[in-house]
Amino acid sequence: MADILEIFTDGAARGNPGKGGYGVVLRWKKNYKEISGGYRYTTNNRMELLAVIVALESLTRHGLTIRITTDSKYVVDAVEKKWVFGWVRLRFKNKKNPDLWMRFLESYKLHTISFHWVKGHGSHPENIRCDELATEAADGGNLLVDEWFEKNKDLS
């Protein structure tokens, strides 16, 4: 059986929209890495999705078998129920976050990825850690600008 890269993600927003952040934990064999970032004005769903994107974009190899664990039904259902592929065909008409979904799909196609949903704020240690990373990033200084969102608020 192939080695599986485990990715855990979470997003947070202080207000929705408001300050936001994402947190990521990557686990590969005995290796462990954390990633986080914060934005001055964004939404929770954008941060949930951006966490997955940042994790995938951080990888230096293609063709990996990946299991992503998240508390975002938005992300899990969009991919596992294949909604996002219909949204692409319809050019995201009346759908939110097309910029991030297109960015996600660029990395998604490079790997074999499955999603696993966990209840947020529960007892899952990596989800708890990702939440800590996301909220710390949202509350931190040097927040980035979610340029697409700030220009297109009505579409997000």
N, C-alpha and C positions, 0 to 999 in steps of 0.2 A: 504494500500500500504506500502511496506517495506521502511524503511529509506534508502536513497541512500548516499553512501560515494562519494563525489566529489573529483577527483584528477585532478590537472592541472599540465602540465609538459612542459618543454622546454629544448633544448640542444643548445650548442654554441661551435664553434671552431674558434680560431684565426689562420687562415690559415686552409687548409683542405687537408692534416692533419696539425695539429699544437696543441697548447695548447687548451684544451677544458674544458667545464664545463656543469653541469646540474642544473636545478632548479625545485623544486616541491612545490606545495601548496596542502595540504589536508584539506578538509572542511567536517566535520561531525556534523550535527545539529549546535550547537553554538561553537564547537571546531575548532580551526584553527592551522595548523602546517606548517612550512617551512623547507625544506631540500635542501642542495646543496653540491656540491663537484667538485673539479677540477682535471684535469689530465695534465701531461706535454706534451704528444704527443698522439693524437687520432684524430677521425673524428667527424664531426657534426652528422652524422647518428648514430654513436655509442653513442654519448651523448644524442640524442633524445630518443633512446631505453633504455639507462641506466637510464634515469630519470624515465621512467615507471617502470622499474625493481626495483629500489631503493624504489619507493613509495609503490609498492606491498609488497616488502620484509620488509617494516617497520611495516606492519600490524600485530597485535597480535591475531586477530580472523580470522577464515575461514568462508566461506559461505556468504560473504557479497555481496550486490548488489552495483556495482561500475560503475560510469560514469567517463571515462577518457577524458579530453579535452586537445588536443595538436594541434600544428601547423605543425606536421610532417605527411605529406602524406605517407612517407615511412612506418611509424609505423601503421597508421590507415589502409591503403590499405592492408598491409601484413596480418593484423589480420581480418579485416572486410570482405575482399574479399577471405579470407581463403588461401592465397598464402603460408603462413608459414607452414601450415600442409602438403602441397605438397612438400615443401622444406625438411621437416623432412623425408618424405617417400623416397626422392631422396638423403638423407644424405647430404643435402646442397651443392650438386655438382654445382660448378660455382656460388654459392651465398655467399654474404658477411655476416660477423658477426655471424657465427654459434654458437660461444660460448655464446653470449648474447641472441640469440633467444632461445637456449635451456634453459638458465637460466630463461628467461621470461616465457616460457611455464610451468615451475615448479610452479610458482606463479599463473599464469593465470588459471590453472585448479582448483584452490582452491576457486574460486569466480565466480559470474555471472557478466561479464564485458561487457560494451558497450563503444565504442569510438565515440568521437565527434571531428570533425576537425574544427579549426578556422584559419582564415588568420593570419599569423605571422605579428608582428609589426603593428597591427591594433589597434582597440579600446577596445579589450577585457582586462579588468583590471587584471585578474589573469594571463593571458598569458603575459602581460607586466611585471608583477611582477616576473614570472618564468624566463623571459628573463633577467631581472636585476640580479636575483640570479645566473643564469648560466654564464653570462658574468663576474660578480664579482668573481665567483669561478675560471673561466679560467684565470683571471688577477691576482689572489691572489698568496700567497706564499704557501709553503708546498704542492705542487701539487703531486698527486698520480701517480703511474706508471700503465698504461694500459698494463699489461704484455702480454696478449694474442696478442694485436694489435702490440706491438713492436716486438714480435717474428714472427708474421705472416702477416706483412704489405700487402703482395701480395694477401692475402685472404680476406682482409677487404675493 
